[in-house]
Amino acid sequence: MSKDFLSDDFLLDSNQAIDLYAKYASPLPILDYHNHLSPKDVAENRKFNNLTEAWLEGDHYKWRAMRINGFDEKYCTGDAPPDEKFLAWAKTVPQTLLNPLYHWTHLELKRYFGIDTLLNQHTAIEIYQQASFLLQNETFSTQALLSKMKVEVICTTDDPADDLRYHQQFAKQSVAFKMYPTFRPDKSYSTEDPIAYNSYLEKLSTTAKISIDSIEDLLQALKNRIDFFDSLGCRASDHGLQYLYFDDECLLNAPNIFKKIRNGSHLSLLERNQLQAAVLLNLCRLYHAKNWSQQFHLGASRNNNSRIFKKLGADTGHDSIGDFQQAIGLSKFLDRLDQTSQLAQTVLYNLNPADNEVFATMISNFSDGSVPGKIQWGSAWWFNDQIDGMEKQLRTLSLMGLLSRFVGMVTDSRSFLSFPRHEYFRRILCNFVGNEMDRGRIPNDISLAGELVQKVCYYNTKNYFRF
């Protein structure tokens, strides 16, 4: 029997899956422990002028699709008028059929604006005007949009050199949800470009109120910022890396390597890896002391198009899955921290699905019984946060680890309209578990399965990050 698109049983193939979603997953609030939302937009309770601002601004998923569909850059990151940008997106949407963008687009229109009409070039003007009109209302401000989705916590992604003024501003407000910073120190060990690196260190020096002339100074500056982030409720760090590296010479060689790049010299790949590992190792020890969790996003090949990178910068939709070796360096790095009992709670995300089994088995190596699910394999990330990628991750984790201890979904998004992605994940999770019940592979016990679903959707995250 065929189903209607986006009906109540969307993505749910069995009666058990439908019951799990309706009774156990859907009512739960959202804890979004990793995203790239603007703290300024949250603190100032921004209202968007139109749907293009709210939907296309900063969304490189949509930009990629529009470029593939033949639209010029002016409709993505350029200076085309907002309504023309939206029309370009509307013309692209029908071409995304069978891509998760098609699902997300219509879920977002329906959940935020109550719009059931399919978006295409013929319906674009009506939808644009209707949604843009609603966005002028106070009930569609950034804070209201988050509350509409039952969001309890958001954790933004913040550089150590950020003064966190908007987090301080928000902390003084009486708002139904919480916003915490997340410590993202990538620029403190990204040494490919000596000029850019030294420029960043000057900025960090100013914010941390310390002259950075040695690696010891750098680590002290980062500690100062960790203390400040912690004072504003920070629960976690985050790191975006191709891979983790460690060797026994890292800590010994790091001081001289740092002096070399501080003097403006280029580093070899080995030197870059060793300096990065030394800084990270010391940072991870500080996270452990603060009882933070640490997140590692591994495996992205970023900024592949050098011509566009020079023109537009990073995070514009020119990144892809990388094929880096992950297991050896990851194991050595985590083991070094574990040797001195300084391995914090850790969430590992992999971008290459070929590494699924590597990550699913790696997390068990460093679970020590101190806390349930201490080392996590994070939610299917970026190019994997679609039906196939999520199902593969859930299947592999359930077979090689404990799905019941999984901390679940994040939006990893820059869009305030992205929170139906939690619904998307919850439906896929309930379908996965419900279908296993329907096939007789697990007991047909709705309360037993429902407890697992609730843990993965909400309670594991709440306990893990101390929300």
KAZI-V851707 format. One record per residue. N is the residue number from 1. PHI is phi in degrees with one decimal (* if undefined). PSI is psi in radians with two decimals (none if undefined). Layout:
# KAZI-V851707
n->[N	N]
phi->[PHI	PHI]
psi->[PSI	PSI]
This chain:
# KAZI-V851707
n->[1	2	3	4	5	6	7	8	9	10	11	12	13	14	15	16	17	18	19	20	21	22	23	24	25	26	27	28	29	30	31	32	33	34	35	36	37	38	39	40	41	42	43	44	45	46	47	48	49	50	51	52	53	54	55	56	57	58	59	60	61	62	63	64	65	66	67	68	69	70	71	72	73	74	75	76	77	78	79	80	81	82	83	84	85	86	87	88	89	90	91	92	93	94	95	96	97	98	99	100	101	102	103	104	105	106	107	108	109	110	111	112	113	114	115	116	117	118	119	120	121	122	123	124	125	126	127	128	129	130	131	132	133	134	135	136	137	138	139	140	141	142	143	144	145	146	147	148	149	150	151	152	153	154	155	156	157	158	159	160	161	162	163	164	165	166	167	168	169	170	171	172	173	174	175	176	177	178	179	180	181	182	183	184	185	186	187	188	189	190	191	192	193	194	195	196	197	198	199	200	201	202	203	204	205	206	207	208	209	210	211	212	213	214	215	216	217	218	219	220	221	222	223	224	225	226	227	228	229	230	231	232	233	234	235	236	237	238	239	240	241	242	243	244	245	246	247	248	249	250	251	252	253	254	255	256	257	258	259	260	261	262	263	264	265	266	267	268	269	270	271	272	273	274	275	276	277	278	279	280	281	282	283	284	285	286	287	288	289	290	291	292	293	294	295	296	297	298	299	300	301	302	303	304	305	306	307	308	309	310	311	312	313	314	315	316	317	318	319	320	321	322	323	324	325	326	327	328	329	330	331	332	333	334	335	336	337	338	339	340	341	342	343	344	345	346	347	348	349	350	351	352	353	354	355	356	357	358	359	360	361	362	363	364	365	366	367	368	369	370	371	372	373	374	375	376	377	378	379	380	381	382	383	384	385	386	387	388	389	390	391	392	393	394	395	396	397	398	399	400	401	402	403	404	405	406	407	408	409	410	411	412	413	414	415	416	417	418	419	420	421	422	423	424	425	426	427	428	429	430	431	432	433	434	435	436	437	438	439	440	441	442	443	444	445	446	447	448	449	450	451	452	453	454	455	456	457	458	459	460	461	462	463	464	465	466	467]
phi->[*	-74.7	-115.2	-77.3	-66.6	58.7	-74.1	-60.2	-101.0	-53.3	69.1	-110.7	-101.0	-134.3	-62.0	-64.5	-62.9	-61.7	-65.5	-60.6	-66.9	-66.2	-93.4	-116.0	-93.2	-57.9	-71.0	-76.0	-68.2	-113.9	-115.2	-101.3	-86.4	-153.2	-153.3	-120.9	-65.6	-82.1	-58.4	-62.6	-63.6	-71.1	-63.2	-89.4	50.8	-56.0	-109.6	-83.3	-73.9	-162.8	-67.8	-61.7	-58.7	-73.4	-113.2	-104.3	-69.0	82.9	-93.9	-72.6	-60.5	-68.4	-59.3	-58.4	-63.8	-65.4	-64.5	-59.9	-80.2	98.2	-91.1	-65.9	-59.4	-62.4	-86.7	-100.5	-105.6	-89.2	-105.3	-62.2	-58.1	-54.9	-69.3	-71.6	-61.3	-65.8	-62.5	-61.8	-66.1	-60.9	-70.4	-81.3	-54.3	-59.8	-77.6	-90.6	-50.5	78.7	-99.2	-57.5	-58.1	-65.6	-65.4	-58.3	-55.8	-80.3	-62.7	-67.8	-60.7	-75.8	-74.3	-88.3	-113.8	67.6	-97.4	-96.6	-66.4	-69.9	-84.9	-155.9	-66.4	-82.7	-99.6	-58.7	-63.4	-60.8	-66.1	-60.5	-68.4	-64.7	-68.5	-64.1	-63.7	-63.3	-65.0	-78.5	-81.6	-58.5	-76.3	-123.9	-70.2	-58.4	-65.4	-68.2	-62.2	-66.6	-64.5	-58.5	-92.0	59.9	-79.9	-97.2	-144.5	-125.4	-116.8	-79.9	-118.5	-132.3	-75.6	-56.2	-80.8	-70.2	-79.8	57.8	-61.2	-77.4	-66.7	-64.4	-63.3	-67.0	-60.5	-86.3	-90.6	-98.5	-127.6	-69.3	-115.3	-109.1	-128.2	-122.7	-78.5	-124.1	-81.7	-120.4	-92.7	-53.0	-69.6	-76.6	-136.3	-94.4	-111.9	-62.1	-114.7	-58.5	-65.5	-64.3	-65.5	-66.7	-63.4	-64.4	-61.6	-65.4	-64.7	-63.7	-57.7	-64.7	-67.4	-82.7	59.4	-153.6	-74.2	-105.4	-114.0	-144.1	-67.2	-63.7	-64.4	-60.2	-65.1	-68.8	-61.3	-67.0	-63.4	-58.4	-71.9	-60.6	-59.6	-69.9	-57.6	-62.3	-65.6	-103.5	92.2	-55.8	-113.7	-156.2	-108.2	-147.9	-142.4	-108.0	-134.5	-67.0	-164.2	-92.8	-129.3	-156.9	-143.1	-69.6	-92.5	-54.8	-68.2	-68.2	-87.2	-57.2	-58.2	-71.9	-63.5	-63.6	-60.8	-62.1	-75.2	-66.1	-85.3	94.2	-86.2	-75.5	-104.8	-74.0	-59.7	-61.8	-64.2	-62.1	-63.9	-68.4	-65.8	-58.9	-64.1	-65.7	-64.1	-62.6	-60.0	-67.2	-61.5	-63.6	-66.7	-68.3	-61.0	-60.3	-65.1	-88.1	63.0	-83.6	-99.7	-119.0	-118.3	-127.2	-95.5	-119.2	107.3	-85.8	-98.7	-99.9	53.8	-64.9	-91.6	-65.2	-63.5	-71.7	-61.6	-64.1	-86.5	-112.1	87.5	-80.8	60.3	-117.1	97.9	-121.2	-111.8	-152.6	-72.5	-100.4	-119.5	-84.6	-73.9	-110.1	-64.0	-65.8	-64.4	-61.2	-62.3	-63.6	-66.1	-64.5	-65.1	-60.8	-69.4	-66.8	-57.5	-107.1	54.8	-123.9	-90.3	-74.6	-54.0	-134.3	-114.2	-109.3	-113.8	-114.9	-92.0	-90.2	-64.2	-64.4	-96.8	-53.5	-68.1	-60.1	-71.4	-62.3	-90.9	-62.2	-62.8	-74.3	-63.4	-121.3	-81.1	-119.7	82.1	-74.6	-155.5	-60.8	62.6	-55.2	-105.4	-110.9	-94.6	-66.4	-58.1	-53.1	-108.7	60.1	-71.5	-100.4	-85.9	-138.7	-53.8	-63.5	-64.1	-68.5	-63.3	-62.2	-65.6	-62.5	-64.3	-65.2	-63.9	-67.9	-83.0	-117.0	-148.5	-122.6	-58.8	-64.0	-106.1	-69.3	-90.7	76.4	-90.6	-133.1	-80.5	51.1	-122.2	-100.2	-106.8	-75.9	-101.5	-93.7	-72.6	-60.9	-61.9	-66.2	-60.2	-57.1	-62.2	-63.3	-65.1	-65.0	-61.2	-65.1	-66.1	-61.8	-69.9	-62.1	-67.5	-65.3	-65.9	-62.1	-85.9	78.5	-83.7	-134.2	-57.8	-82.1	-118.8	-65.1	-72.7	-65.1	-68.3	-63.7	-64.2	-60.7	-59.2	-65.0	-61.6	-68.0	-78.7	-149.9	-70.4	-61.6	-63.7	-58.9	-76.4	-64.5	-97.0	60.6	-79.1]
psi->[2.27	2.69	2.68	2.57	2.32	0.58	3.11	-0.49	0.46	2.21	0.11	2.02	-0.17	2.81	-0.64	-0.73	-0.73	-0.78	-0.73	-0.78	-0.84	-0.71	-0.52	-0.66	-0.88	-0.70	-0.24	2.51	3.09	2.30	1.80	1.62	0.04	2.00	3.07	0.58	2.69	2.03	-0.56	-0.80	-0.62	-0.88	-0.65	0.03	0.93	2.46	2.30	2.49	-0.46	3.03	-0.52	-0.79	-0.80	-0.46	-0.64	-0.30	1.95	0.05	1.61	-0.30	-0.85	-0.70	-0.74	-0.80	-0.70	-0.70	-0.77	-0.60	0.01	0.25	2.44	2.74	-0.44	-0.40	-0.20	-1.32	-0.01	-2.75	0.34	2.58	2.63	-0.71	-0.55	-0.66	-0.75	-0.70	-0.67	-0.73	-0.74	-0.65	-0.44	-0.57	-0.82	-0.46	-0.19	0.12	2.29	0.01	2.55	-0.41	-0.59	-0.75	-0.90	-0.77	-0.85	-0.50	-0.75	-0.73	-0.70	-0.80	-0.65	-0.71	-0.06	0.43	2.05	-0.19	2.36	2.39	2.21	-3.07	-0.40	-0.50	-0.03	-0.84	-0.80	-0.82	-0.74	-0.80	-0.73	-0.86	-0.70	-0.63	-0.80	-0.62	-0.27	-0.25	2.58	-0.48	0.05	0.35	2.97	-0.78	-0.67	-0.66	-0.71	-0.76	-0.62	-0.57	0.20	0.70	2.20	-0.59	2.38	2.45	1.94	3.09	2.03	2.40	2.56	-0.51	-0.11	2.40	-0.10	0.52	-0.59	-0.50	-0.70	-0.72	-0.77	-0.64	-0.39	-0.13	2.70	1.66	2.62	-0.40	2.94	2.58	2.19	2.59	2.74	2.35	1.96	1.56	0.47	-0.69	-0.28	-0.21	0.29	1.70	0.34	-0.66	1.82	-0.64	-0.84	-0.67	-0.83	-0.59	-0.73	-0.73	-0.58	-0.70	-0.78	-0.68	-0.75	-0.81	-0.72	-0.14	0.85	2.41	2.28	1.65	-0.18	2.96	-0.52	-0.67	-0.73	-0.81	-0.61	-0.69	-0.76	-0.64	-0.73	-0.73	-0.62	-0.76	-0.71	-0.79	-0.75	-0.63	-0.34	0.31	0.16	2.35	-0.20	2.75	2.93	2.55	2.29	1.92	2.67	-0.73	2.83	2.47	2.54	2.42	2.92	-0.24	-0.10	-0.96	-0.60	-0.72	-0.32	-0.74	-0.77	-0.62	-0.72	-0.75	-0.67	-0.84	-0.50	-0.44	0.03	0.13	2.60	2.58	2.64	2.92	-0.74	-0.76	-0.71	-0.76	-0.73	-0.73	-0.75	-0.80	-0.69	-0.78	-0.79	-0.73	-0.77	-0.67	-0.77	-0.57	-0.64	-0.69	-0.75	-0.72	-0.52	-0.05	0.56	2.87	2.63	2.42	2.42	2.00	1.95	2.46	0.13	2.41	1.82	2.67	0.83	-0.58	1.70	-0.58	-0.79	-0.60	-0.72	-0.54	-0.75	-0.35	-2.91	2.92	0.75	0.17	0.48	0.59	2.77	-3.13	2.33	2.86	0.92	2.65	2.22	-0.69	-0.83	-0.91	-0.70	-0.79	-0.81	-0.71	-0.87	-0.65	-0.69	-0.71	-0.67	-0.56	-0.57	0.29	0.74	0.46	1.94	2.95	2.35	2.31	2.12	2.18	2.32	2.45	-0.50	1.98	-0.26	-0.32	0.15	-0.88	-0.55	-0.86	-0.68	-0.58	-0.50	-0.65	-0.52	-0.38	-0.48	0.30	2.21	0.19	-0.03	-0.50	2.47	2.32	0.69	-0.81	2.13	2.54	1.91	2.92	2.68	2.12	2.40	-1.82	-0.16	-0.08	1.07	3.05	-0.91	-0.79	-0.73	-0.74	-0.71	-0.74	-0.78	-0.74	-0.84	-0.75	-0.69	-0.54	-0.51	-0.03	-2.56	1.78	-0.55	-0.28	0.11	2.41	0.12	-2.66	2.63	2.75	-0.60	0.67	2.76	0.04	2.35	-0.11	0.24	-0.02	-0.28	-0.17	-0.52	-0.73	-0.76	-0.86	-0.78	-0.67	-0.73	-0.73	-0.84	-0.63	-0.72	-0.88	-0.76	-0.70	-0.56	-0.64	-0.79	-0.54	-0.07	0.28	-0.37	2.81	2.52	1.09	1.77	-0.56	-0.64	-0.85	-0.63	-0.61	-0.74	-0.82	-0.78	-0.67	-0.84	-0.63	-0.44	-0.99	-0.63	-0.75	-0.78	-0.73	-0.70	-0.78	0.07	0.74	none]
